[in-house]
Amino acid sequence: MKRKKRMKAIEKEVLRNRKRSYCLEYMIAHSVHYLNRYDEGGLDALINRRLVQISHRRAPVNEVMWLI
């Protein structure tokens, strides 16, 4: 009985460690990606261009003013 509990505990710890290593690999990959972008273009390369572009779904001003 104790042996089964201990084996289950070991299996859980192995799964936790696998998840941790996956997360660490993911973080490292993204860090390298951003470092490369910074090296190539400086701070301007890190700007998320999607945030500064106007949405194509945006309603015209006159329609919005009509609703208000």
Backbone torsions as a table, in degrees:
resi	resn	phi	psi	omega
1	MET	NA	-47.7	179.4
2	LYS	-64.1	-35.1	-179.0
3	ARG	-64.9	-42.5	179.2
4	LYS	-63.6	-42.8	179.0
5	LYS	-62.3	-42.0	-179.8
6	ARG	-65.4	-40.3	178.9
7	MET	-65.2	-40.3	177.8
8	LYS	-64.3	-39.7	178.9
9	ALA	-64.3	-40.3	178.6
10	ILE	-65.4	-42.7	178.8
11	GLU	-62.3	-41.0	177.5
12	LYS	-62.8	-42.3	179.9
13	GLU	-65.1	-38.1	177.2
14	VAL	-62.9	-43.4	178.8
15	LEU	-64.1	-40.9	178.1
16	ARG	-61.5	-43.1	-179.5
17	ASN	-65.7	-36.6	176.9
18	ARG	-64.0	-42.9	178.3
19	LYS	-63.0	-42.6	178.7
20	ARG	-61.7	-43.3	-178.7
21	SER	-67.3	-36.8	177.4
22	TYR	-63.4	-45.0	179.3
23	CYS	-62.7	-40.7	179.6
24	LEU	-65.2	-42.7	177.1
25	GLU	-61.5	-41.2	179.1
26	TYR	-62.1	-45.1	-179.8
27	MET	-64.3	-41.4	179.8
28	ILE	-65.0	-43.0	-179.6
29	ALA	-60.8	-44.1	180.0
30	HIS	-69.6	-35.8	177.3
31	SER	-62.3	-43.4	179.3
32	VAL	-64.0	-39.8	178.8
33	HIS	-59.6	-48.7	-179.3
34	TYR	-68.9	-36.1	176.8
35	LEU	-63.4	-41.4	178.1
36	ASN	-64.0	-42.2	178.5
37	ARG	-63.1	-40.3	179.5
38	TYR	-65.6	-41.4	179.4
39	ASP	-63.0	-36.7	-177.3
40	GLU	-76.9	-39.4	-172.6
41	GLY	-132.5	6.6	-179.4
42	GLY	71.7	-157.0	-177.7
43	LEU	-65.1	-31.1	179.7
44	ASP	-62.2	-29.5	-179.6
45	ALA	-73.1	-19.9	-178.0
46	LEU	-88.1	-10.7	-178.5
47	ILE	-68.7	134.1	176.9
48	ASN	-79.7	105.3	-174.5
49	ARG	-66.6	-22.2	179.5
50	ARG	-66.1	-25.7	-177.7
51	LEU	-78.9	-23.9	-177.3
52	VAL	-98.2	-8.6	179.0
53	GLN	-85.7	147.3	177.3
54	ILE	-79.2	137.9	-179.1
55	SER	-69.8	140.2	176.9
56	HIS	-74.5	-13.1	179.1
57	ARG	-92.2	0.2	-176.3
58	ARG	-67.2	137.5	-179.0
59	ALA	-78.6	146.3	175.9
60	PRO	-62.7	152.7	-175.7
61	VAL	-60.0	-41.5	-177.5
62	ASN	-63.6	-32.9	176.2
63	GLU	-68.6	-40.1	179.4
64	VAL	-66.3	-43.4	-180.0
65	MET	-65.0	-33.1	178.3
66	TRP	-65.8	-36.2	179.5
67	LEU	-71.4	-31.1	-177.9
68	ILE	-81.1	NA	NA
